[in-house]
């Protein structure tokens, strides 16, 4: 019997799991280009170069890593060069797409502005931004046509009235959303504004938190009047049966190309603990977030892998050093809150909510609004997370005069359902990522529907996005429109939209949060969009079981033939 003398092959070593770029686990290499830029120099340092070098030497002097990376930490993106169609968005190099002008995002945490601040933004928009000013769905105001040479003066004017652009963009804590009626709503138990202010004071601009895996979005307010389920960190007011008023914590929400709704951590957070708990969640994201691949670098991916129980355990043991109190879910309002129209404040005065068309404003409009607000005896304006504006503290005798004045400058406090419910992102006019036009399409759509369906008697949301990134929260609208190139009846490639139907967030009792229904192949050209939405709205009016049946409920049971 022959004996095999071949030496035994050593057992294979178990393959080491590939790191995801999690700092806490020692995974700091390899670096993707964005991580390399942040490692080479803290992005907050770029402001000194803007003020001392680039503002004097001009656009051509800007280092590319600063231009396309670190500038974002101060609210600056290069805007799209005019005349480049959407078919070239994904094939051109950044320097071929970008103009020598910037979009500037003014950070307005909680959406709160006084008249000095409103007038300052209006003046900057008029003098330095060719009049442009858009109210965003993150309670910011966004300017365009900004030159790097003008940034030192713009910062001087903003900071003189208590505004900033610090970390308005970039891989850092972005603007903190708050209730636009914080401190005045008759339904509010706790005003979270002091907690928002403390977060800004402690952490915004702090180098410890200026290098996160990607952006970090926050919403804090007693009322469920901001899209809390689509943020990385959200707090909604709740009354604990033993401990009283506090806040219910949600983490890990985000939309874009891999949408995910935030989940309740099941804890009750008292007002005084909000900044520490916020810091703990940001710390988890900084240390355990996935940095290897840019498309998996949001907190939602970490939460999906860990689950709620592990996330809470790490937060309590490693970052807070104590257990959190279990808490109940929030009680939602009977109907979603958008605050448009006239509403009583807790002090007996009124707040008046008005709608521009798809968030488009101007320096002139903001300046004229400031004059109207002053004439009405108020000093406070708020922005909403739905591209709308509120005027606070209006006495009864001044309400109708304010409404008439706002109507004359293009702000409507008694808008149609179409103007009230339609939002649009920046689109191809200025955005380098966009594939289609959005703002003009939105204005055209609203005008057409107001003409053809003026008496439409239901609430409906239409969110128009120029690309798949969902800046306008496409997936959670009644009608979500994702920009793409489509074929028309003549076989030509033209601007159009993929259609999502019946999406929504849990903003009121009986609502179930979920993403829109995507009927296979359901697309429309931009030219045919008004006719399509009109037809869809008529089918809904004819087919709803009662006036109380929402569009989203109808969509779930509607035959596909009625949706196409």
C-alpha positions as CSV (number, residue, x, y, z in Angstrom):
1,X,0.0,0.0,0.0
2,X,1.6,3.3,-1.1
3,X,1.9,6.0,1.4
4,X,1.3,9.6,0.3
5,X,4.3,11.6,1.5
6,X,3.0,15.0,0.2
7,X,3.2,17.4,3.1
8,X,-0.2,18.4,4.5
9,X,-1.3,21.9,3.3
10,X,-1.6,24.3,6.2
11,X,-5.2,25.2,7.1
12,X,-6.2,28.5,5.4
13,X,-6.2,31.4,7.7
14,X,-9.6,33.0,8.1
15,X,-9.8,36.1,5.9
16,X,-9.8,39.3,7.8
17,X,-13.0,41.2,7.4
18,X,-12.5,44.3,5.3
19,X,-12.7,47.5,7.3
20,X,-15.4,50.0,6.6
21,X,-13.3,53.0,7.6
22,X,-14.6,53.1,11.2
23,X,-12.2,55.1,13.3
24,X,-13.3,53.4,16.5
25,X,-12.2,50.0,15.1
26,X,-8.8,51.3,13.9
27,X,-9.8,51.4,10.2
28,X,-8.3,54.6,8.9
29,X,-6.9,53.4,5.5
30,X,-7.5,53.4,2.6
31,X,-8.9,56.9,2.2
32,X,-11.4,57.9,-0.5
33,X,-10.7,61.3,-2.0
34,X,-13.1,63.1,0.3
35,X,-11.5,61.6,3.4
36,X,-8.1,62.5,2.1
37,X,-9.1,66.1,1.7
38,X,-10.3,66.3,5.3
39,X,-7.2,64.5,6.6
40,X,-4.9,66.9,4.8
41,X,-6.4,70.0,6.4
42,X,-9.4,70.6,8.6
43,X,-12.0,72.2,6.2
44,X,-12.8,74.9,8.7
45,X,-9.3,76.3,8.1
46,X,-10.3,77.3,4.5
47,X,-12.0,80.5,5.6
48,X,-8.7,82.1,6.3
49,X,-7.5,81.3,2.8
50,X,-10.7,82.7,1.3
51,X,-10.3,86.0,3.2
52,X,-6.5,86.3,2.9
53,X,-5.8,84.8,-0.5
54,X,-8.7,83.9,-2.8
55,X,-10.8,87.0,-2.2
56,X,-7.8,89.1,-3.4
57,X,-6.4,86.8,-6.2
58,X,-9.8,85.6,-7.6
59,X,-11.4,82.4,-8.7
60,X,-8.4,81.1,-10.7
61,X,-6.2,81.1,-7.6
62,X,-8.4,78.6,-5.6
63,X,-6.8,75.3,-4.9
64,X,-9.0,72.5,-6.4
65,X,-9.2,70.6,-3.0
66,X,-10.5,73.8,-1.4
67,X,-12.8,74.7,-4.3
68,X,-14.6,71.3,-4.6
69,X,-14.2,70.2,-1.0
70,X,-13.5,72.5,1.9
71,X,-15.4,75.5,0.6
72,X,-18.6,73.5,1.5
73,X,-17.9,73.8,5.2
74,X,-18.5,77.6,4.8
75,X,-21.7,77.2,2.8
76,X,-20.1,77.5,-0.7
77,X,-20.6,75.3,-3.8
78,X,-19.6,76.3,-7.3
79,X,-22.8,76.6,-9.3
80,X,-23.5,75.0,-12.7
81,X,-22.3,76.7,-15.8
82,X,-25.2,78.0,-17.9
83,X,-26.2,76.1,-21.1
84,X,-25.0,72.6,-20.1
85,X,-27.9,70.2,-20.6
86,X,-28.8,67.3,-18.3
87,X,-27.5,64.6,-20.6
88,X,-23.9,65.9,-19.9
89,X,-24.2,66.1,-16.1
90,X,-22.7,62.6,-15.5
91,X,-20.0,62.7,-18.2
92,X,-18.3,66.1,-17.7
93,X,-15.5,66.7,-15.3
94,X,-16.2,69.1,-12.4
95,X,-14.2,71.9,-13.9
96,X,-16.2,71.6,-17.1
97,X,-19.5,71.8,-15.2
98,X,-18.8,74.6,-12.8
99,X,-19.1,78.3,-13.3
100,X,-16.8,80.8,-11.5
101,X,-19.7,81.7,-9.2
102,X,-21.0,80.2,-6.0
103,X,-24.2,79.1,-4.4
104,X,-24.1,80.4,-0.8
105,X,-26.2,78.8,1.9
106,X,-27.1,81.0,4.8
107,X,-27.6,78.9,7.9
108,X,-30.8,79.8,9.8
109,X,-31.2,77.3,12.7
110,X,-34.7,76.8,13.8
111,X,-35.8,79.0,10.8
112,X,-35.8,82.1,13.0
113,X,-35.1,85.6,11.6
114,X,-35.5,89.0,13.0
115,X,-36.0,92.1,10.8
116,X,-32.3,93.1,10.8
117,X,-31.4,89.6,9.7
118,X,-34.1,89.5,7.0
119,X,-33.1,92.9,5.6
120,X,-29.4,91.9,5.7
121,X,-30.1,88.8,3.6
122,X,-32.3,90.8,1.3
123,X,-29.6,93.4,0.8
124,X,-26.8,90.8,0.2
125,X,-29.0,89.1,-2.3
126,X,-29.7,92.3,-4.2
127,X,-26.1,93.6,-4.1
128,X,-24.1,90.4,-4.5
129,X,-26.4,87.6,-5.8
130,X,-28.1,89.2,-8.8
131,X,-31.3,89.3,-6.6
132,X,-31.5,85.6,-6.2
133,X,-32.7,84.1,-2.9
134,X,-34.5,80.7,-2.4
135,X,-36.2,79.5,0.7
136,X,-35.1,75.9,1.1
137,X,-36.7,72.9,2.7
138,X,-34.0,73.0,5.4
139,X,-35.0,76.4,6.7
140,X,-32.0,78.0,5.0
141,X,-31.9,80.8,2.4
142,X,-29.8,80.0,-0.6
143,X,-28.1,82.7,-2.8
144,X,-26.5,82.4,-6.2
145,X,-24.0,84.2,-8.4
146,X,-21.7,84.9,-5.4
147,X,-18.1,85.8,-6.2
148,X,-15.3,84.7,-3.9
149,X,-14.1,88.3,-3.9
150,X,-17.2,89.4,-2.1
151,X,-17.2,86.7,0.7
152,X,-15.3,88.7,3.3
153,X,-17.9,91.5,3.1
154,X,-20.8,89.1,3.0
155,X,-19.6,87.3,6.1
156,X,-19.0,90.7,7.8
157,X,-22.6,91.7,7.2
158,X,-24.2,88.4,8.2
159,X,-22.2,88.0,11.4
160,X,-22.9,91.6,12.4
161,X,-26.6,90.5,12.7
162,X,-25.9,87.1,14.3
163,X,-26.1,84.9,11.1
164,X,-23.5,82.5,9.8
165,X,-22.6,80.1,7.0
166,X,-20.4,77.9,9.2
167,X,-21.0,74.2,8.4
168,X,-24.0,75.1,6.2
169,X,-22.7,72.3,3.9
170,X,-20.0,69.6,4.2
171,X,-19.5,66.5,6.2
172,X,-20.5,68.1,9.5
173,X,-23.6,69.0,11.5
174,X,-25.8,70.9,9.1
175,X,-28.6,73.4,10.1
176,X,-30.8,72.3,13.0
177,X,-34.4,72.3,12.0
178,X,-36.9,73.5,14.5
179,X,-40.6,74.2,14.7
180,X,-41.4,77.5,13.0
181,X,-43.9,78.2,15.7
182,X,-41.6,77.4,18.7
183,X,-42.4,79.6,21.6
184,X,-45.7,80.8,20.2
185,X,-47.8,77.8,19.4
186,X,-50.8,77.2,21.7
187,X,-50.2,73.4,21.3
188,X,-46.6,73.5,22.4
189,X,-45.6,72.3,25.9
190,X,-41.8,72.9,25.8
191,X,-40.0,75.4,23.5
192,X,-36.9,73.6,22.3
193,X,-35.2,76.8,21.1
194,X,-32.7,77.0,24.1
195,X,-31.5,73.4,23.3
196,X,-30.9,74.3,19.7
197,X,-29.1,77.5,20.7
198,X,-26.9,75.4,23.1
199,X,-26.0,72.9,20.4
200,X,-24.9,75.8,18.1
201,X,-22.9,77.4,20.9
202,X,-21.1,74.2,21.9
203,X,-20.6,72.3,18.7
204,X,-21.0,74.1,15.4
205,X,-17.6,75.1,14.2
206,X,-15.9,72.7,16.7
207,X,-13.1,70.8,15.1
208,X,-14.0,67.7,17.0
209,X,-17.2,67.4,15.0
210,X,-16.2,69.0,11.7
211,X,-15.0,65.8,10.1
212,X,-17.9,63.3,10.0
213,X,-18.3,60.5,7.4
214,X,-20.9,62.6,5.7
215,X,-23.5,65.2,6.5
216,X,-25.5,65.0,9.7
217,X,-29.1,66.4,9.7
218,X,-31.0,67.4,12.9
219,X,-34.6,68.3,13.7
220,X,-35.6,69.3,17.2
221,X,-39.1,70.6,18.2
222,X,-42.1,69.8,20.3
223,X,-44.5,69.7,17.4
224,X,-44.4,67.2,14.6
225,X,-44.2,69.9,12.0
226,X,-40.8,69.1,10.4
227,X,-39.9,65.9,8.5
228,X,-38.4,64.3,11.6
229,X,-38.4,60.7,10.1
230,X,-36.0,61.8,7.4
231,X,-33.2,63.1,9.6
232,X,-30.2,61.5,11.3
233,X,-31.3,62.9,14.7
234,X,-34.7,64.0,15.6
235,X,-36.6,64.9,18.7
236,X,-40.4,65.2,19.0
237,X,-42.2,66.3,22.1
238,X,-43.8,63.8,24.4
239,X,-45.2,63.7,27.9
240,X,-43.8,60.9,30.0
241,X,-46.3,59.4,32.5
242,X,-43.9,59.7,35.4
243,X,-41.3,62.3,34.4
244,X,-43.4,64.8,32.5
245,X,-42.6,66.7,29.3
246,X,-39.5,65.8,27.3
247,X,-38.6,64.5,23.9
248,X,-38.8,61.2,21.9
249,X,-35.5,60.4,20.1
250,X,-35.4,59.2,16.5
251,X,-32.2,58.3,14.6
252,X,-30.9,57.1,11.3
253,X,-33.3,58.7,8.7
254,X,-32.2,59.8,5.3
255,X,-33.6,59.7,1.7
256,X,-31.5,60.1,-1.5
257,X,-30.8,56.9,-3.5
258,X,-31.2,54.5,-0.6
259,X,-34.0,55.9,1.4
260,X,-34.5,54.9,5.0
261,X,-36.9,56.2,7.7
262,X,-35.5,57.1,11.1
263,X,-36.3,54.7,14.0
264,X,-37.4,55.4,17.6
265,X,-34.7,54.7,20.1
266,X,-37.4,54.3,22.7
267,X,-36.0,56.8,25.1
268,X,-37.3,59.9,26.9
269,X,-34.9,62.9,26.7
270,X,-35.4,65.8,29.2
271,X,-34.8,69.3,27.9
272,X,-31.5,69.8,29.7
273,X,-30.0,66.6,28.3
274,X,-30.6,67.4,24.7
275,X,-27.2,68.8,23.8
276,X,-25.4,65.9,25.5
277,X,-27.5,63.2,23.8
278,X,-27.1,65.0,20.5
279,X,-23.3,65.1,21.0
280,X,-23.4,61.3,21.8
281,X,-25.2,60.4,18.6
282,X,-22.9,62.6,16.5
283,X,-19.9,61.0,18.3
284,X,-21.1,57.5,17.3
285,X,-21.5,58.7,13.7
286,X,-18.0,60.2,13.7
287,X,-16.3,57.2,15.3
288,X,-18.3,54.2,13.9
289,X,-19.6,55.6,10.7
290,X,-18.6,54.0,7.4
291,X,-15.9,56.1,5.7
292,X,-14.5,53.6,3.1
293,X,-17.3,54.0,0.6
294,X,-18.9,57.4,0.1
295,X,-22.2,55.9,-0.8
296,X,-22.5,54.1,2.5
297,X,-21.3,56.9,4.7
298,X,-24.6,58.1,6.2
299,X,-25.7,57.2,9.7
300,X,-28.7,55.2,8.3
301,X,-26.4,52.4,7.1
302,X,-24.8,52.0,10.5
303,X,-28.2,51.9,12.2
304,X,-29.4,49.3,9.6
305,X,-26.5,47.0,10.4
306,X,-26.5,47.6,14.2
307,X,-30.2,47.8,15.0
308,X,-31.8,50.0,17.5
309,X,-30.8,48.0,20.6
310,X,-27.1,48.0,19.9
311,X,-27.2,51.7,18.9
312,X,-28.8,52.6,22.2
313,X,-26.4,50.4,24.2
314,X,-23.3,52.1,22.6
315,X,-24.8,55.5,23.1
316,X,-25.5,54.9,26.8
317,X,-22.3,53.0,27.7
318,X,-19.6,54.6,25.5
319,X,-20.8,58.2,25.0
320,X,-23.2,59.1,27.9
321,X,-21.9,56.9,30.7
322,X,-25.5,56.3,31.9
323,X,-28.7,54.7,31.0
324,X,-31.5,56.6,29.3
325,X,-35.1,56.5,30.5
326,X,-37.5,54.4,28.4
327,X,-40.2,56.6,26.9
328,X,-43.5,56.5,25.0
329,X,-44.0,57.6,21.4
330,X,-45.3,61.1,20.6
331,X,-48.9,61.9,20.2
332,X,-49.4,63.2,16.6
333,X,-51.8,66.0,15.6
334,X,-55.1,65.2,14.0
335,X,-53.9,66.7,10.7
336,X,-50.4,67.6,9.3
337,X,-49.2,71.0,10.4
338,X,-47.9,73.4,7.7
339,X,-48.9,76.6,9.5
340,X,-50.1,78.4,6.3
341,X,-52.9,80.9,6.9
342,X,-53.8,82.8,10.1
343,X,-53.4,81.0,13.5
344,X,-53.8,82.2,17.1
345,X,-50.7,82.2,19.2
346,X,-50.7,81.3,22.9
347,X,-50.5,85.1,23.8
348,X,-53.6,85.9,21.8
349,X,-51.8,87.5,18.8
350,X,-51.5,85.7,15.5
351,X,-49.0,84.1,13.2
352,X,-49.5,84.3,9.5
353,X,-48.1,81.7,7.1
354,X,-47.6,82.5,3.5
355,X,-46.3,80.6,0.4
356,X,-44.0,81.7,-2.3
357,X,-44.1,79.5,-5.4
358,X,-41.8,76.5,-4.9
359,X,-39.6,78.4,-2.5
360,X,-38.4,81.0,-5.1
361,X,-37.9,84.4,-3.6
362,X,-35.6,87.4,-4.2
363,X,-33.7,90.0,-2.4
364,X,-36.3,92.6,-3.3
365,X,-39.1,90.4,-2.0
366,X,-37.3,89.7,1.3
367,X,-36.7,93.4,1.8
368,X,-40.3,94.3,1.0
369,X,-41.5,91.6,3.3
370,X,-39.4,93.1,6.1
371,X,-41.1,96.4,5.6
372,X,-44.6,94.7,5.7
373,X,-43.6,92.9,8.9
374,X,-42.5,96.1,10.6
375,X,-45.7,97.9,9.5
376,X,-47.7,95.0,11.1
377,X,-45.9,95.6,14.4
378,X,-43.8,92.5,14.3
379,X,-40.0,91.8,14.4
380,X,-40.1,88.0,13.8
381,X,-40.2,85.9,10.7
382,X,-39.8,82.1,10.5
383,X,-38.9,79.8,7.7
384,X,-40.5,76.3,7.4
385,X,-39.1,73.0,6.2
386,X,-41.6,73.2,3.3
387,X,-40.2,76.3,1.6
388,X,-42.7,78.6,3.3
389,X,-42.6,81.8,5.5
390,X,-44.3,82.8,8.7
391,X,-44.8,86.2,10.3
392,X,-45.2,86.0,14.1
393,X,-46.8,88.3,16.7
394,X,-49.4,90.0,14.5
395,X,-52.3,91.8,16.2
396,X,-55.8,91.1,15.0
397,X,-56.2,94.5,13.5
398,X,-53.1,94.1,11.4
399,X,-53.7,90.7,9.9
400,X,-55.7,91.5,6.8
401,X,-53.4,94.4,5.9
402,X,-50.4,92.1,6.1
403,X,-52.1,89.5,4.0
404,X,-52.9,92.0,1.3
405,X,-49.4,93.4,1.4
406,X,-47.8,90.0,1.1
407,X,-50.1,89.1,-1.9
408,X,-48.9,92.2,-3.7
409,X,-45.2,91.0,-3.4
410,X,-46.0,87.4,-4.4
411,X,-46.5,85.7,-1.1
412,X,-49.9,84.1,-0.6
413,X,-51.4,83.4,2.9
414,X,-54.5,81.9,1.4
415,X,-52.9,79.8,-1.4
416,X,-54.4,77.1,-3.6
417,X,-53.7,73.5,-2.6
418,X,-51.2,73.5,-5.5
419,X,-49.1,76.4,-4.4
420,X,-49.4,75.2,-0.8
421,X,-48.2,71.7,-1.4
422,X,-45.6,72.0,-4.1
423,X,-41.8,72.1,-3.5
424,X,-38.9,72.0,-5.8
425,X,-35.1,71.7,-5.4
426,X,-32.6,74.0,-7.1
427,X,-32.5,72.1,-10.3
428,X,-30.4,72.4,-13.4
429,X,-30.4,76.2,-13.4
430,X,-27.7,76.2,-10.7
431,X,-27.0,72.7,-9.5
432,X,-24.1,70.6,-11.0
433,X,-25.8,67.3,-10.1
434,X,-29.2,68.1,-11.7
435,X,-30.5,66.5,-14.9
436,X,-33.6,68.6,-15.4
437,X,-35.1,72.0,-14.6
438,X,-37.2,72.2,-11.5
439,X,-38.1,75.7,-10.2
440,X,-39.5,76.9,-13.6
441,X,-41.3,73.6,-14.1
442,X,-42.8,73.9,-10.6
443,X,-44.0,77.4,-11.2
444,X,-45.5,76.4,-14.6
445,X,-47.2,73.4,-12.9
446,X,-48.7,75.4,-10.1
447,X,-50.0,78.0,-12.6
448,X,-51.6,75.4,-14.8
449,X,-53.3,73.5,-12.0
450,X,-54.6,76.7,-10.4
451,X,-56.2,77.6,-13.7
452,X,-57.6,74.1,-14.5
453,X,-58.4,72.9,-11.0
454,X,-58.9,76.0,-9.0
455,X,-61.5,74.4,-6.6
456,X,-59.4,71.3,-5.8
457,X,-60.5,70.7,-2.2
458,X,-57.9,68.3,-0.8
459,X,-54.4,68.6,0.6
460,X,-51.8,67.2,-1.8
461,X,-48.0,67.4,-1.9
462,X,-45.9,67.5,-5.0
463,X,-42.1,67.4,-4.6
464,X,-40.0,68.0,-7.7
465,X,-36.4,66.9,-7.8
466,X,-33.8,67.5,-10.5
467,X,-31.8,64.3,-9.9
468,X,-32.0,61.1,-7.7
469,X,-30.6,62.7,-4.6
470,X,-34.0,63.7,-3.2
471,X,-33.2,67.1,-1.8
472,X,-36.9,67.9,-2.2
473,X,-37.8,64.6,-0.4
474,X,-39.3,63.0,-3.5
475,X,-40.1,59.6,-2.0
476,X,-42.3,61.0,0.8
477,X,-44.7,63.1,-1.3
478,X,-48.1,62.4,-2.6
479,X,-46.6,63.0,-6.0
480,X,-42.9,62.7,-6.1
481,X,-41.1,63.6,-9.3
482,X,-37.5,62.4,-9.8
483,X,-35.8,64.2,-12.7
484,X,-34.3,62.1,-15.5
485,X,-34.1,62.0,-19.2
486,X,-37.0,60.2,-20.9
487,X,-38.1,59.4,-24.5
488,X,-41.0,61.5,-25.9
489,X,-43.6,60.3,-28.4
490,X,-41.2,61.1,-31.3
491,X,-38.4,59.0,-29.9
492,X,-36.4,62.0,-28.7
493,X,-34.6,62.2,-25.4
494,X,-36.0,65.1,-23.4
495,X,-36.3,66.2,-19.8
496,X,-38.8,64.3,-17.7
497,X,-39.6,62.6,-14.4
498,X,-39.9,59.2,-12.8
499,X,-43.2,59.3,-10.8
500,X,-43.6,58.2,-7.2
501,X,-47.1,58.1,-5.8
502,X,-48.6,58.1,-2.3
503,X,-45.5,58.5,-0.2
504,X,-45.5,60.3,3.1
505,X,-44.2,60.7,6.6
506,X,-46.0,60.0,9.9
507,X,-47.0,63.6,10.5
508,X,-50.5,63.1,11.8
509,X,-52.7,60.5,13.5
510,X,-53.5,57.6,11.2
511,X,-50.7,58.2,8.8
512,X,-48.3,55.5,8.0
513,X,-44.9,56.6,6.9
514,X,-43.7,55.0,3.7
515,X,-42.2,55.6,0.3
516,X,-44.2,56.3,-2.8
517,X,-45.6,53.6,-5.0
518,X,-43.5,53.2,-8.2
519,X,-45.7,51.9,-11.0
520,X,-43.5,50.0,-13.5
521,X,-42.3,52.4,-16.2
522,X,-44.4,55.3,-14.9
523,X,-42.7,58.4,-16.3
524,X,-43.7,61.7,-17.9
525,X,-41.9,64.2,-20.0
526,X,-41.6,67.7,-18.4
527,X,-43.7,69.1,-21.2
528,X,-46.6,66.7,-20.4
529,X,-46.2,67.0,-16.6
530,X,-49.1,69.5,-16.0
531,X,-51.5,67.5,-18.1
532,X,-50.5,64.3,-16.3
533,X,-50.9,65.7,-12.8
534,X,-54.3,67.3,-13.8
535,X,-55.5,63.9,-15.1
536,X,-54.3,62.1,-12.0
537,X,-56.0,64.7,-9.7
538,X,-59.3,64.3,-11.5
539,X,-59.1,60.5,-11.2
540,X,-58.5,60.9,-7.5
541,X,-61.5,63.3,-7.1
542,X,-63.7,60.9,-9.0
543,X,-62.5,57.8,-7.3
544,X,-62.1,58.7,-3.6
545,X,-64.5,57.0,-1.3
546,X,-65.2,60.2,0.6
547,X,-63.9,63.8,0.9
548,X,-61.8,62.5,3.9
549,X,-59.9,59.8,1.9
550,X,-56.4,61.1,1.3
551,X,-54.6,60.9,-2.0
552,X,-52.1,58.5,-0.5
553,X,-54.8,56.1,0.7
554,X,-56.5,56.3,-2.7
555,X,-53.3,55.5,-4.6
556,X,-52.8,52.3,-2.7
557,X,-56.1,50.8,-3.9
558,X,-56.3,52.6,-7.3
559,X,-56.0,50.5,-10.5
560,X,-52.7,51.1,-12.3
561,X,-54.6,52.3,-15.3
562,X,-55.8,55.3,-13.3
563,X,-52.2,56.2,-12.3
564,X,-50.5,56.2,-15.7
